[in-house]
Amino acid sequence: MRLKNKVALLTGAAAAIEGELMGFGGATAHLFVREGAKVVLTDIRDELGERAASALRDLGADVLYRHLDVTSETDWRQAIDDTLDAYGRLDILFNNAGVSFPAKVEELTEEIWDRELAVHAKGAFLGTKVAIPAMRRSGGGSIINTSSVMGIVGSPTSPAYSAAKGAIRLFSKTAALQYAKENIRVNSIHPGYATTPLTAERFSPPKVNKALLDRTPMGRLGTAEDIANGVLFLASDESSWMTGAELVIDGGMTAQ
């Protein structure tokens, strides 16, 4: 019960149905409820999110689903208000929603650039901004922002994605400095190549799969559960002296 009596809001968390391929948000939701948290799942895929919340409730979890476009401050404020109305507090925010549109720089459109930066960087900013007052009333909290190994090293395929994830990395450090004395911790996670609903099709061709494995010293792709275990640590009081940190979970890729 590492998260007993804590309330968590997770974005990009609709893919949370046991027996189906889960994303980082879905796998984290399962870990959080197992460890005693009350969880608010959010996403823009409402039908899937409602099914996931219902399935988790059938397992005995205290879970809600709310629609949330992370690029909308109005949506953010409504989701936080709904969380406070339902549970009276907010202790954990997992900014996890993401998109990916691989392209070479010359082929990258302005629309794709704006979309990547909006969902990733603007989404993490808005979530952090709106969550801080709620966490302050609760005496503190933990914000975990999903960056990527591509926020540390360059991406050979996705310039907008890498730029957005790099923005999250440094935004997290700055927010951590600003709110450390209020016991509001802000850390980033940096997954390597992991199989999720967002990547499964792209990573499956044999040549692509081999190339990714060749870049990963541990010799396997990550799972959503691998990443969720790191998120759980940062959400729990076990990491109470960590803020502004980068938790890299990449099978050794960036050690090279």
C-alpha positions in Angstrom: 0.0 0.0 0.0 2.7 2.5 -1.1 0.1 5.0 -2.2 -2.5 4.5 0.5 -5.0 7.5 0.8 -3.4 9.2 -2.2 -5.3 10.6 -5.2 -3.8 10.4 -8.6 -4.7 11.9 -12.0 -3.2 10.2 -15.1 -3.3 11.6 -18.6 -3.2 9.4 -21.8 -4.5 6.6 -19.6 -7.4 5.1 -21.6 -5.5 2.0 -22.6 -5.9 0.4 -19.2 -7.8 -2.8 -19.8 -6.3 -6.0 -18.5 -5.6 -8.6 -21.2 -5.1 -5.9 -23.8 -1.9 -4.0 -24.7 -1.6 -1.1 -22.3 0.2 2.2 -22.5 2.3 3.7 -19.8 -0.8 5.4 -18.3 -2.9 2.2 -18.2 -0.1 0.1 -16.7 0.5 2.8 -14.1 -3.2 3.0 -13.3 -3.2 -0.8 -12.4 -0.1 -0.4 -10.2 -1.5 2.7 -8.5 -4.8 1.1 -7.5 -3.0 -2.0 -6.4 -0.9 0.2 -4.1 -4.0 1.9 -2.6 -4.5 5.0 -4.7 -7.7 6.5 -5.9 -7.3 7.2 -9.6 -8.7 9.5 -12.2 -8.1 8.3 -15.7 -8.1 10.9 -18.4 -7.8 10.8 -22.2 -9.6 11.9 -25.4 -10.6 8.3 -26.2 -13.7 8.4 -24.1 -15.3 5.1 -25.0 -12.0 3.2 -24.3 -11.5 5.2 -21.1 -14.9 4.5 -19.7 -14.5 0.8 -20.4 -11.1 0.8 -18.7 -12.5 2.7 -15.6 -15.4 0.3 -15.4 -13.1 -2.8 -15.7 -10.9 -1.4 -12.9 -14.0 -0.7 -10.7 -15.0 -4.4 -11.3 -11.7 -5.3 -9.7 -12.5 -3.3 -6.6 -10.6 -0.1 -7.5 -11.9 3.4 -6.8 -11.5 4.9 -10.3 -13.1 7.6 -12.4 -12.7 8.5 -16.1 -12.8 12.1 -17.4 -12.3 13.5 -20.9 -9.2 15.7 -21.1 -7.6 17.3 -24.1 -4.2 18.2 -22.5 -3.8 21.2 -24.8 -6.9 22.8 -23.3 -6.6 24.8 -20.0 -10.4 24.6 -19.7 -10.3 20.8 -19.9 -7.6 20.8 -17.3 -9.4 22.9 -14.9 -12.6 20.8 -15.2 -10.6 17.6 -14.7 -8.9 18.9 -11.6 -12.2 20.3 -10.2 -13.9 16.9 -10.8 -11.0 15.2 -9.0 -11.4 17.6 -6.0 -15.2 17.2 -6.0 -14.9 13.4 -5.9 -11.9 12.9 -3.6 -11.2 16.2 -1.9 -7.5 16.3 -2.8 -4.8 15.7 -5.4 -1.5 14.1 -4.5 -0.1 12.8 -7.8 -0.2 13.9 -11.4 1.2 11.8 -14.2 1.5 13.9 -17.4 1.7 11.1 -19.9 -0.4 11.9 -22.9 1.6 11.7 -26.1 1.6 11.5 -29.9 4.3 10.8 -32.4 4.6 11.7 -36.1 8.0 10.6 -37.5 9.4 12.6 -40.4 12.6 14.1 -41.7 13.0 17.8 -41.0 12.4 18.8 -44.6 9.2 16.8 -44.7 7.9 18.0 -41.3 4.9 20.3 -41.6 4.2 23.2 -39.4 1.0 21.6 -38.2 2.8 18.4 -37.1 5.4 20.4 -35.3 2.7 22.5 -33.5 0.8 19.3 -32.6 3.8 17.5 -31.1 4.8 20.6 -29.0 1.3 21.2 -27.9 0.4 17.7 -26.7 3.8 17.1 -25.0 5.2 20.3 -23.8 2.1 22.5 -23.5 0.2 19.6 -22.0 2.9 19.1 -19.3 2.9 22.8 -18.6 -0.8 23.2 -18.3 -1.2 20.1 -16.1 1.5 21.3 -13.8 0.1 24.8 -13.7 -3.4 23.7 -12.8 -2.4 20.9 -10.4 -0.1 23.0 -8.2 -2.8 24.9 -6.3 -4.6 21.7 -5.6 -1.5 20.0 -4.4 -0.6 23.0 -2.2 -3.9 22.6 -0.4 -3.0 19.0 0.2 0.4 19.9 1.7 2.4 18.8 -1.3 2.5 16.3 -4.1 4.4 14.5 -6.9 4.2 15.5 -10.6 5.8 13.0 -13.0 6.2 14.1 -16.6 6.8 11.6 -19.4 9.8 12.7 -21.4 11.9 10.2 -23.4 15.4 9.1 -24.1 14.9 11.2 -27.1 14.6 14.2 -24.8 18.3 13.4 -23.8 19.8 12.3 -27.1 18.7 13.1 -30.6 16.1 11.1 -32.4 17.1 9.7 -35.9 13.4 9.7 -37.0 11.3 12.3 -35.0 12.6 15.8 -34.7 9.4 17.4 -33.3 9.0 14.6 -30.8 12.6 15.0 -29.6 12.2 18.7 -29.3 9.0 18.4 -27.3 10.5 15.7 -25.0 13.6 17.9 -24.5 11.3 20.8 -23.5 9.6 18.6 -20.9 12.9 17.6 -19.4 14.0 21.2 -18.7 10.5 22.4 -17.8 10.4 19.7 -15.1 13.6 20.9 -13.6 12.5 24.5 -13.6 9.1 23.7 -12.0 10.9 21.5 -9.4 13.1 24.4 -8.4 10.2 26.8 -8.1 8.0 24.6 -5.9 10.5 22.5 -3.9 10.0 24.4 -0.7 6.2 23.7 -0.9 6.8 19.9 -1.0 5.7 19.7 -4.6 8.1 17.5 -6.4 8.5 17.5 -10.2 10.5 14.8 -11.9 10.7 13.4 -15.5 10.8 9.8 -16.7 12.7 8.9 -19.8 11.6 5.6 -21.4 13.6 3.9 -24.1 12.1 1.8 -26.8 9.0 0.2 -25.3 6.0 -1.6 -26.8 2.8 0.2 -26.3 -0.4 0.9 -28.4 1.4 3.9 -29.8 4.5 2.0 -30.9 3.5 -1.6 -31.5 2.8 -1.4 -35.2 5.9 0.8 -35.9 8.3 -1.4 -34.0 7.0 -4.7 -35.3 8.7 -5.0 -38.8 11.7 -7.3 -38.4 14.3 -4.8 -39.6 13.0 -2.1 -37.3 12.8 -4.4 -34.4 16.3 -5.6 -34.9 17.6 -2.1 -35.2 16.0 -1.1 -31.9 17.3 -4.2 -30.1 20.8 -3.6 -31.5 20.6 -0.1 -29.8 19.4 -1.6 -26.5 22.2 -3.3 -24.5 19.8 -5.4 -22.4 18.5 -7.0 -25.6 14.8 -6.6 -25.3 12.3 -3.8 -25.8 10.7 -2.4 -22.7 7.1 -3.0 -21.5 4.6 -0.5 -20.2 5.0 -2.2 -16.8 8.7 -1.5 -16.8 7.9 2.2 -17.1 5.0 2.1 -14.7 7.3 0.7 -11.9 9.4 3.8 -12.2 6.4 6.1 -12.1 5.2 4.3 -9.0 8.5 5.0 -7.3 8.4 8.7 -8.1 4.8 8.9 -7.0 5.5 7.3 -3.7 7.1 8.7 -0.5 10.1 6.5 -1.2 11.3 9.2 -3.6 10.5 12.0 -1.1 14.0 13.5 -1.6 13.9 13.5 -5.4 12.9 16.5 -7.4 14.1 17.9 -10.7 15.5 14.4 -11.5 15.5 12.3 -14.7 14.6 8.7 -14.2 15.9 6.9 -17.3 14.4 3.5 -18.0 15.9 2.4 -21.3 17.6 -1.0 -21.1 21.0 0.8 -21.1 20.5 2.6 -24.4 21.8 6.0 -23.3 24.7 4.5 -21.4 26.5 4.1 -24.8 
